[in-house]
Structure formats: C-alpha cells, structure tokens
Amino acid sequence: MAKHKTPMLDQLETGPWPSFVSDIKQEADARAKNEKGLDYQIPVDCPEDLLGVLEMSYEDGETHWKHGGIVGVFGYGGGVIGRYCDQPEKFPGVAHFHTVRVAQPNGKWYNTELLRNLIKIWELRGSGLTNMHGATGDIVFLGTTTPQLEEIFWELTHDLEIDLGGSGSNLRTPATCLGMSRCEYACYDTQELCYNLTQEYQDELHRPAFPYKFKFKFDGCPNGCVAAIARSDLSFIGTWKDQIKVDQEAVAAYVGGEIAPNAGAHAGRDWGAFDIQKEVVDLCPSKCITYADGKLTIDDKECVRCMHCINTMPRALKVGDERGCSVLCGAKAPILDGPQMGSLLVPFMEVNKEDDYQSIKDLIENIWDWWMEEGKNRERIGETMKRLGMSALIDAAGVPVDPRQVQEPRHNPYIFWKAEDVEGGWDRDINDFRKRHQR
Amino acid sequence: MAFISSGYNPAKPMEGRISDIGPRHFGEYLPPVIKENFGKWDYHEIIEPGILLHVAQSGDKTYTVRAGTARLMSVTHIGEICDIADKFSGGYVRFTTRNNLEFQVETEEAAKELKSFLNDQKFPGGAHKFPVGGTGAGVTNIVHTQGWVHCHTPATDASGTVKATMDVVFDDFQSMKLPAPVRISMACCLNMCGAVHCSDIAILGIHRKPPLLDHKYLDNLCEIPLAVAACPTGAVRPSKIEIDGETYKTVAVKQERCMFCGNCYTMCPSMPLADKDGDGIALMVGGKISNRITKPAFSKVVVPFIPNEPPRWPTMTKVIKKILDTYAADANKYERLGDWANRIGWERFFEKCELPFSEHLIDDFRDPAYYTWRQTTQFKW
C-alpha cells in the first residue's frame, strides 16, 4: 500500500518509454520488503516520500526543494550538493536529501562488480535512487542525510578507490566521448587525456578557487558526441592535418550498392539508390571532392574536415594519420550573457602522452591564471573573453594569432593600438606641433 | 536504525583519510574485445535499429546493443542491468552520453537475442525497462536535468516532460526513418545544466514572473551586493523597507527590466520566482553540435511559452510531434532540422509547422539580437 496517493504520477507509468515512476515504486517496494535485512541508514520510506513531494509539485506547479544548504566532506568544497525539502513534516523521509557526485570511469564503461559495489553503498546509506549519469557526466547519488556523507566518502575512497566529482566554482568532472575504445574516428586518445587531466587537477576539482565553474570536454573527432563545442569552457576536439585515406574499391562498393551508406543509419526508409554525386560530392561544404570515371578525389588542402564524406562512407574513407586536436574556448549555456559556442583558440595541437601532455597543461594553466586574475565573480571564461576580447585571451594563452581563429576579420576599424605599435610612440611635443600649425 | 560506521572517525577526521584520487582508470572496465582493439577500429555498421557492429583492423567484431533508460534509476534497476550484463555481455556495460545503455556481444545472433530479451522487460505499469533503439537517423534518448524531482530552481519537471515526449516519439526511437539524427534535450530552467542550447529540439523550463522579495529575511540569508551584482540587466538595487514600524535592509527590483533568468535567486534564496501560472516551457529548435556539413548552431526559440500541464504536457508534446513530423516529411536526406529550416526559410518553417509568430520571438537581448534581424530584402511571402 503506497504511503501517498500519486494519481498524476501514476499516469506516467503507462506508455512505452521507461517510467521513472514505476522504478521509484519498485525501489520503495524493495526497501519495504528489505529481503537482505539491511539496517538502512536513512529513512526506509524516502522513495515513497520523494514520489509524494513530486506529486505535490505536479499539483502546485512549483518545486518543493529548498535553496542551498552548505554540506560537504572535510577538506572539499565540491562534490556534494545540499538539498532540503520545504515540506519536511509531510515528507520526513526526504527532509534532508543531499546529492553526492561520484567520479565516473571515462567513457562510462563499467563492469558489474563496480556497479554492484556502488549500489551497495547507496542502498545502505542513501535513497537507493541515482542518476546514471548527470549532465556533466558524474554518477549522481540522489538523496542522503548529512551524517552519511563522510561515511559514503570513506567507503568510496577506501573500498572502491573512487573519488567525488566536482561542483561549485571549480573544475567540474571532465567528460569524454568513448574515443578509441570503440570508434574508428577518434583522432587522439580522448579517454587517456581526460583521465590524465582529471588526475592532474584534483585540487582544482575539489577546492573552489575559480570565478565560476570550468568544464573540460574531449571529443575524438568533429562529430562531437559529447558536445564539447557547446558546453565546455575548454573543448579538445580531435582533428587531422594530412589527407583523408581513400579506398577506391570500397568507394565502388558504395556506388554499386553493396555497402549501405552512412553505416546503415537511414535503413528505415527508402531513400532510393545511393547517389554519390548528390549525397557526398554536392554536400561537401568546401566543394573539395570530385567523382569522375569511377574515382573519388579529395583536394585535401581545401577540406574543412566536417566528417560528412567519412560518415557517409566509413569503409572507404578514413581520417588522416597526422592527428591531434583543436582547442576551443568559452562555450556555455545562456546564463548570464546568452549562449556561447567555443571559439577556436588553437587550430592544431599535438596530443602527446610521451611528455605527459605538457603543452596542453601549459595552455590550460596560462588560461586559468588570466581568468582568475581578470574574471568577475560568477563569470564564465566565455564571458570574460567577450568582455576583454579574443586578443586578450590569445595573448594570455601564449598562442600565436592565426586567421583560423576568426570567421572573418573585424567589421570596425576601432583597433586598440598600443604605443609600441606606432612609430615614435605616443609621446609628442605640442610646441613642436605648433611650429607647423598656427593656433 | 543503528548507525553503521564505515571506519570514519569524526574525532580524528584526517586519520587514514584518502582524498584527491580521482576516478578509477577506464582501462579496468573495458570488455576484452574493446581492450584488445583499442585505437584499432576499422569501421562500423548499424545492423538494425539499436544494434551496432564494430569491426577492428584485426578482423575482430563486436556487436553493441543500445537501449534507452529514464536516467533516473534505482539501485534495484541497476541490479537488473548487472544481471543482464552478467548473463549476456560478460559482465560489462556502458552508459552513453545520452543516458542509453550499451552491451557488447560477440555475434549477430546474440545481439538479436539480447535485443529481444531487453524489449521484453517491462515494468508492472506496462512501460519498457530497456527499449532497444536510439541509433542512426532517428531520435535517441533525451538528455535532461533534475526538474521538480530534486532541483531548487526549476520552472518545470524534467523526468515527466521527458517521459511524456519520449512516449510520443517512441516510434522514432525504435526506427531510423528520419532525414538525419534528431537530438531532443531538456533543461528545467535557463541555467541549462543540460546545455540544451545546441539541440535539434530543446524543451526549456522558463519563469515569467519577477522575483518575490522576502524582505524580513533577505538581509539575513543573502549578501545584498552579490544579489545586486548577479542581475545581468541591472534590475536589482539595494533598498530599505519599513514593515510594521521596523526598517529592513533589502533589495528592490525594477520589474520591467527582469528577464526571468533566476540568477538573483541562485545568489539569494529570499528572491524566489517560481510560480504555477508564471512558469512553463519554451521550445527551441535547429541547434546542432556536430561540424558535419554545416557548422554547430544554437537552437532558436520557436514557441515562447507553453503552460505546465502535468502529468503529460499534451500541448508541448503535440507541438514537438508536429515539428518532428513536418521535418521528417519535408527535409532532404542528411539534412538536420536546423539546416532544413535555414533552407526553406524560417518564415516557411512557422507556416509549415503551423506555429504562430509573435513579438516574443524577435530577439531584444543585447548585441546578439542584432545578428538575428534580417538585413536583406531577400525573404519569402
């Protein structure tokens, strides 16, 4: 017998898509039965009270979670989000309901041993509810009480050798696509770079010292499966410098209809026979492909590496061998100054594990030093660079200026020349001027 | 309940403490075929909706079965996922960026068997537990935020709007008949923890009433200078107010300058702005992340406001379905939703999708607004 009536939420149990309501009810039942005989460390009925408070929000059209609450583990400024219900008498099971962010393995690969160990902690010490995963990429444990926080942290670090993720004005848990683990397009080892930088910057991840949040994301190629260009302050997107490798026999197989284009992604509809001219050559954004006499030719110097031809004929075309990444800076969602896409800061960077990615770390630290000096409270770096100018960022980052950093040159001639840019500097003598010009 | 200690001693918090160790190395969790062919993959194919084949340079093959989830999941549910992984995929499972599950198996037969098994798993209410799909030119899982389930600033629910939407577009999750992939994303307030601003279709919770002021408590709960500085339009200023003969330090809000971002509330809990009538949903379309053919693009607001209609948000899902179906019928192969709208022209987009155009859709927020106005006589009647 359910603790609260939830007529509105119950309607979300029907329909084909997985129902979070059914799942929460399933967890409520499991906790009520307690077949394992656990001594639950937070109220047994918290899933039911969560449904109760959510039903109340469905009736009221307003949230019932309070703002803020500073909780955390000793020595960290991030990783735990305090959360309290604003109707604690009605829903005591979720009166205190803090979130714990847990650092996920890069690429989100798991074995069941790890998953079972994680849920064992959360079954005993938390609500039994999670997000797999939060939007930034962490494993999110949803709902526990303050006395459990150090205990959870202790078990995570001692028993599972896993740390908390980031929250607050610090480096957020870096996230990556699955990269080389299962993708032929990956231009560098996104997972290893993500892991290395995550380890290198643990202090920045756990102790807020920045003006606002800072995110790294790693995409192995311009297809952008983790959306680095849209939502990370610093995006590392795989690219290459040399030629796309063409297998003419495989091209013929696509043309001949032996291999489905786009890896079969359009199989649900009859789009007609594959037309290489229409579907590849004509759609090339830089018009650098020709197909004549059964041969595909790419003028690689004019290629902008959009991936369309490669995505369309993955068995015939492969990314080049001289691989690295482009680094873009300043992406963010609208708050405060409107949405921003990452702007290209470094067109090509080697991703070199041999020197422990030193050139990438130098770049990151230059940028952080500048932002920590110049950034205002709650100002993302994208806003700082908008306020102070791309040139200021380029200068601070210590990278060369390059036409690739702009879409087109400036529209106005209001150039902030410096004295040293001008012959003779800015110091002039008015008396000398008057020798040539009467008052 | 008796308190169970993990070994942590609050009297000596630093004793035996381990910190700053980061995540476990991903290499520990790669299935053998993935580990052996790391960085040596040759090509991939989508065998059928929800089943991928990856072929390595060595000739090794691995089949991936992809299934959607609600993202919010219980430990019991994760236990079920583990049982499936133990039974079918050697004890390994992966989560995608868009909250799908992926299981690696060795043969096409095993993949089809697993697909059928996953599609058979249902909750008592009838919903799928692990519906297979989300590949190729279709709709994949919706990334979303916390909403009324757990967040203090939402203007709508996240899990509920996502469930309602995915139920309506479920056919496009399990098939691949769209012109290109369609990425739907959901964020329950403008803070956009889910960064929906570059999605083909974005569901966005918005507020429409200026903050309430809890004058008697404000100065105790908030740093007034921070609340003032937090406002991007300068609508908040320090103020004093007299209530029942007592003077309180507080803030005043120039309401006509408020654009309902909620940033003041984030800095100051005494300035809540959520409201049953004020809050609801804006729909944005035409964004993308990928560099494929066209550049990454922001989503554009095409419906400024739809009221919250829990539990199933029927007006919202009807509009989403109409946009999706119109796009599916009209766009060219490989053409993303925003590229289709750009090609036919946005005036035509509103006409074809039967959406009214209102003054709320003309940008008036700072410089970026200018770049969205039309500076040409090239337009369509």
Chai-1 contact restraints between the chains, C-beta under 6 A:
chainA,res_idxA,chainB,res_idxB,connection_type,confidence,min_distance_angstrom,max_distance_angstrom,comment,restraint_id
A,M8,B,P310,contact,1.0,0.0,6.0,A-B,restraint_1
A,M8,B,P311,contact,1.0,0.0,6.0,A-B,restraint_2
A,Q11,B,P311,contact,1.0,0.0,6.0,A-B,restraint_3
A,L12,B,G160,contact,1.0,0.0,6.0,A-B,restraint_4
A,L12,B,K163,contact,1.0,0.0,6.0,A-B,restraint_5
A,L12,B,P311,contact,1.0,0.0,6.0,A-B,restraint_6
A,E13,B,G125,contact,1.0,0.0,6.0,A-B,restraint_7
A,T14,B,G126,contact,1.0,0.0,6.0,A-B,restraint_8
A,G15,B,D167,contact,1.0,0.0,6.0,A-B,restraint_9
A,P16,B,H128,contact,1.0,0.0,6.0,A-B,restraint_10
A,P16,B,F170,contact,1.0,0.0,6.0,A-B,restraint_11
A,W17,B,K163,contact,1.0,0.0,6.0,A-B,restraint_12
A,W17,B,M166,contact,1.0,0.0,6.0,A-B,restraint_13
A,W17,B,D167,contact,1.0,0.0,6.0,A-B,restraint_14
A,W17,B,F170,contact,1.0,0.0,6.0,A-B,restraint_15
A,P18,B,T69,contact,1.0,0.0,6.0,A-B,restraint_16
A,P18,B,A70,contact,1.0,0.0,6.0,A-B,restraint_17
A,P18,B,A127,contact,1.0,0.0,6.0,A-B,restraint_18
A,P18,B,H128,contact,1.0,0.0,6.0,A-B,restraint_19
A,P18,B,K129,contact,1.0,0.0,6.0,A-B,restraint_20
A,S19,B,F123,contact,1.0,0.0,6.0,A-B,restraint_21
A,S19,B,G125,contact,1.0,0.0,6.0,A-B,restraint_22
A,S19,B,A127,contact,1.0,0.0,6.0,A-B,restraint_23
A,F20,B,A70,contact,1.0,0.0,6.0,A-B,restraint_24
A,F20,B,L72,contact,1.0,0.0,6.0,A-B,restraint_25
A,F20,B,S159,contact,1.0,0.0,6.0,A-B,restraint_26
A,S22,B,F123,contact,1.0,0.0,6.0,A-B,restraint_27
A,S22,B,G125,contact,1.0,0.0,6.0,A-B,restraint_28
A,S22,B,A127,contact,1.0,0.0,6.0,A-B,restraint_29
A,D23,B,M73,contact,1.0,0.0,6.0,A-B,restraint_30
A,D23,B,S74,contact,1.0,0.0,6.0,A-B,restraint_31
A,D23,B,H77,contact,1.0,0.0,6.0,A-B,restraint_32
A,Q26,B,T76,contact,1.0,0.0,6.0,A-B,restraint_33
A,E27,B,S74,contact,1.0,0.0,6.0,A-B,restraint_34
A,E27,B,T76,contact,1.0,0.0,6.0,A-B,restraint_35
A,A30,B,T76,contact,1.0,0.0,6.0,A-B,restraint_36
A,D39,B,M1,contact,1.0,0.0,6.0,A-B,restraint_37
A,D39,B,A2,contact,1.0,0.0,6.0,A-B,restraint_38
A,L54,B,W148,contact,1.0,0.0,6.0,A-B,restraint_39
A,L54,B,V149,contact,1.0,0.0,6.0,A-B,restraint_40
A,S57,B,W148,contact,1.0,0.0,6.0,A-B,restraint_41
A,Y58,B,P310,contact,1.0,0.0,6.0,A-B,restraint_42
A,Y58,B,P311,contact,1.0,0.0,6.0,A-B,restraint_43
A,G61,B,K276,contact,1.0,0.0,6.0,A-B,restraint_44
A,G61,B,N308,contact,1.0,0.0,6.0,A-B,restraint_45
A,E62,B,A274,contact,1.0,0.0,6.0,A-B,restraint_46
A,T63,B,W148,contact,1.0,0.0,6.0,A-B,restraint_47
A,T63,B,P154,contact,1.0,0.0,6.0,A-B,restraint_48
A,W65,B,H152,contact,1.0,0.0,6.0,A-B,restraint_49
A,H67,B,H152,contact,1.0,0.0,6.0,A-B,restraint_50
A,H67,B,P269,contact,1.0,0.0,6.0,A-B,restraint_51
A,G68,B,P269,contact,1.0,0.0,6.0,A-B,restraint_52
A,F74,B,P13,contact,1.0,0.0,6.0,A-B,restraint_53
A,A103,B,G22,contact,1.0,0.0,6.0,A-B,restraint_54
A,A103,B,P23,contact,1.0,0.0,6.0,A-B,restraint_55
A,P105,B,P23,contact,1.0,0.0,6.0,A-B,restraint_56
A,P105,B,R24,contact,1.0,0.0,6.0,A-B,restraint_57
A,P105,B,F26,contact,1.0,0.0,6.0,A-B,restraint_58
A,P105,B,Y29,contact,1.0,0.0,6.0,A-B,restraint_59
A,N106,B,F26,contact,1.0,0.0,6.0,A-B,restraint_60
A,G107,B,F26,contact,1.0,0.0,6.0,A-B,restraint_61
A,K108,B,R94,contact,1.0,0.0,6.0,A-B,restraint_62
A,K108,B,F95,contact,1.0,0.0,6.0,A-B,restraint_63
A,W109,B,F26,contact,1.0,0.0,6.0,A-B,restraint_64
A,W109,B,Y29,contact,1.0,0.0,6.0,A-B,restraint_65
A,W109,B,L30,contact,1.0,0.0,6.0,A-B,restraint_66
A,W109,B,R94,contact,1.0,0.0,6.0,A-B,restraint_67
A,Y110,B,Y29,contact,1.0,0.0,6.0,A-B,restraint_68
A,Y110,B,V93,contact,1.0,0.0,6.0,A-B,restraint_69
A,N111,B,Y29,contact,1.0,0.0,6.0,A-B,restraint_70
A,N111,B,G91,contact,1.0,0.0,6.0,A-B,restraint_71
A,N111,B,Y92,contact,1.0,0.0,6.0,A-B,restraint_72
A,T112,B,C82,contact,1.0,0.0,6.0,A-B,restraint_73
A,T112,B,A85,contact,1.0,0.0,6.0,A-B,restraint_74
A,T112,B,D86,contact,1.0,0.0,6.0,A-B,restraint_75
A,T112,B,G91,contact,1.0,0.0,6.0,A-B,restraint_76
A,L115,B,I78,contact,1.0,0.0,6.0,A-B,restraint_77
A,L115,B,C82,contact,1.0,0.0,6.0,A-B,restraint_78
A,R116,B,C82,contact,1.0,0.0,6.0,A-B,restraint_79
A,I119,B,V75,contact,1.0,0.0,6.0,A-B,restraint_80
A,I119,B,I78,contact,1.0,0.0,6.0,A-B,restraint_81
A,W122,B,V75,contact,1.0,0.0,6.0,A-B,restraint_82
A,E123,B,V75,contact,1.0,0.0,6.0,A-B,restraint_83
A,G128,B,S74,contact,1.0,0.0,6.0,A-B,restraint_84
A,G128,B,V75,contact,1.0,0.0,6.0,A-B,restraint_85
A,L129,B,S74,contact,1.0,0.0,6.0,A-B,restraint_86
A,T130,B,M73,contact,1.0,0.0,6.0,A-B,restraint_87
A,N131,B,R71,contact,1.0,0.0,6.0,A-B,restraint_88
A,N131,B,L72,contact,1.0,0.0,6.0,A-B,restraint_89
A,M132,B,M73,contact,1.0,0.0,6.0,A-B,restraint_90
A,M132,B,F95,contact,1.0,0.0,6.0,A-B,restraint_91
A,A135,B,C193,contact,1.0,0.0,6.0,A-B,restraint_92
A,A135,B,G194,contact,1.0,0.0,6.0,A-B,restraint_93
A,E150,B,Y8,contact,1.0,0.0,6.0,A-B,restraint_94
A,E151,B,S6,contact,1.0,0.0,6.0,A-B,restraint_95
A,E151,B,Y8,contact,1.0,0.0,6.0,A-B,restraint_96
A,W154,B,S6,contact,1.0,0.0,6.0,A-B,restraint_97
A,W154,B,G7,contact,1.0,0.0,6.0,A-B,restraint_98
A,W154,B,Y8,contact,1.0,0.0,6.0,A-B,restraint_99
A,E155,B,S6,contact,1.0,0.0,6.0,A-B,restraint_100
A,T157,B,I18,contact,1.0,0.0,6.0,A-B,restraint_101
A,I162,B,R24,contact,1.0,0.0,6.0,A-B,restraint_102
A,D163,B,I21,contact,1.0,0.0,6.0,A-B,restraint_103
A,D163,B,G22,contact,1.0,0.0,6.0,A-B,restraint_104
A,M180,B,F38,contact,1.0,0.0,6.0,A-B,restraint_105
A,M180,B,G39,contact,1.0,0.0,6.0,A-B,restraint_106
A,S181,B,L30,contact,1.0,0.0,6.0,A-B,restraint_107
A,S181,B,I34,contact,1.0,0.0,6.0,A-B,restraint_108
A,S181,B,F38,contact,1.0,0.0,6.0,A-B,restraint_109
A,R182,B,I34,contact,1.0,0.0,6.0,A-B,restraint_110
A,R182,B,H54,contact,1.0,0.0,6.0,A-B,restraint_111
A,E184,B,W41,contact,1.0,0.0,6.0,A-B,restraint_112
A,E184,B,D42,contact,1.0,0.0,6.0,A-B,restraint_113
A,E184,B,Y43,contact,1.0,0.0,6.0,A-B,restraint_114
A,Q191,B,F26,contact,1.0,0.0,6.0,A-B,restraint_115
A,T198,B,G22,contact,1.0,0.0,6.0,A-B,restraint_116
A,Q199,B,G22,contact,1.0,0.0,6.0,A-B,restraint_117
A,Q202,B,D20,contact,1.0,0.0,6.0,A-B,restraint_118
A,Q202,B,G22,contact,1.0,0.0,6.0,A-B,restraint_119
A,P222,B,N291,contact,1.0,0.0,6.0,A-B,restraint_120
A,N223,B,S290,contact,1.0,0.0,6.0,A-B,restraint_121
A,G224,B,I289,contact,1.0,0.0,6.0,A-B,restraint_122
A,G224,B,S290,contact,1.0,0.0,6.0,A-B,restraint_123
A,V226,B,T97,contact,1.0,0.0,6.0,A-B,restraint_124
A,A227,B,I289,contact,1.0,0.0,6.0,A-B,restraint_125
A,I229,B,P296,contact,1.0,0.0,6.0,A-B,restraint_126
A,A230,B,A195,contact,1.0,0.0,6.0,A-B,restraint_127
A,A230,B,C198,contact,1.0,0.0,6.0,A-B,restraint_128
A,A230,B,I289,contact,1.0,0.0,6.0,A-B,restraint_129
A,R231,B,A195,contact,1.0,0.0,6.0,A-B,restraint_130
A,A263,B,H44,contact,1.0,0.0,6.0,A-B,restraint_131
A,A263,B,E45,contact,1.0,0.0,6.0,A-B,restraint_132
A,A263,B,I46,contact,1.0,0.0,6.0,A-B,restraint_133
A,G264,B,E45,contact,1.0,0.0,6.0,A-B,restraint_134
A,G264,B,I46,contact,1.0,0.0,6.0,A-B,restraint_135
A,A265,B,I46,contact,1.0,0.0,6.0,A-B,restraint_136
A,A265,B,G136,contact,1.0,0.0,6.0,A-B,restraint_137
A,A265,B,A137,contact,1.0,0.0,6.0,A-B,restraint_138
A,A265,B,M176,contact,1.0,0.0,6.0,A-B,restraint_139
A,H266,B,A137,contact,1.0,0.0,6.0,A-B,restraint_140
A,A267,B,M176,contact,1.0,0.0,6.0,A-B,restraint_141
A,G268,B,S175,contact,1.0,0.0,6.0,A-B,restraint_142
A,G268,B,M176,contact,1.0,0.0,6.0,A-B,restraint_143
A,G268,B,K177,contact,1.0,0.0,6.0,A-B,restraint_144
A,R269,B,K177,contact,1.0,0.0,6.0,A-B,restraint_145
A,W271,B,K333,contact,1.0,0.0,6.0,A-B,restraint_146
A,L283,B,I293,contact,1.0,0.0,6.0,A-B,restraint_147
A,P285,B,I293,contact,1.0,0.0,6.0,A-B,restraint_148
A,C306,B,N291,contact,1.0,0.0,6.0,A-B,restraint_149
A,C306,B,R292,contact,1.0,0.0,6.0,A-B,restraint_150
A,C306,B,I293,contact,1.0,0.0,6.0,A-B,restraint_151
A,M307,B,R292,contact,1.0,0.0,6.0,A-B,restraint_152
A,H308,B,R292,contact,1.0,0.0,6.0,A-B,restraint_153
A,H308,B,I293,contact,1.0,0.0,6.0,A-B,restraint_154
A,P314,B,Y43,contact,1.0,0.0,6.0,A-B,restraint_155
A,R315,B,Y43,contact,1.0,0.0,6.0,A-B,restraint_156
A,A333,B,M192,contact,1.0,0.0,6.0,A-B,restraint_157
A,A333,B,A195,contact,1.0,0.0,6.0,A-B,restraint_158
A,A333,B,H197,contact,1.0,0.0,6.0,A-B,restraint_159
A,P334,B,L190,contact,1.0,0.0,6.0,A-B,restraint_160
A,I335,B,L190,contact,1.0,0.0,6.0,A-B,restraint_161
A,I335,B,N191,contact,1.0,0.0,6.0,A-B,restraint_162
A,I335,B,C261,contact,1.0,0.0,6.0,A-B,restraint_163
A,L336,B,P232,contact,1.0,0.0,6.0,A-B,restraint_164
A,L336,B,N263,contact,1.0,0.0,6.0,A-B,restraint_165
A,G338,B,P368,contact,1.0,0.0,6.0,A-B,restraint_166
A,P339,B,H197,contact,1.0,0.0,6.0,A-B,restraint_167
A,P339,B,F298,contact,1.0,0.0,6.0,A-B,restraint_168
A,M341,B,P296,contact,1.0,0.0,6.0,A-B,restraint_169
